[in-house]
Amino acid sequence: MLAGLTGWHTIIMVVLLLPWLIAVVQIARSKAPATPVVLWLVVVTVLPLIGALLWFAVGRASLRREAQRLQGQ
């Protein structure tokens, strides 16, 4: 199935898959409450490239603030 993926096909697949995989791992490892984590996982899964870009631009900081807010209580 993947035998024909050589050269630029592999590069495109890695470029699309790598940010998604990094985002999913970072979201899953976050110490934020379950609801925002699940919502981010849904966004990143439904919209793989756009969701990952949104996660890196907005999501990391928002979940970090949420986790710090809960630890302060």
Summary of the structure (lengths in Angstrom):
residues: 73
radius of gyration: 15.0
end to end distance: 51.6
largest distance: 54.2
contacts: 185
relative contact order: 0.15
helix: 82%
strand: 0%
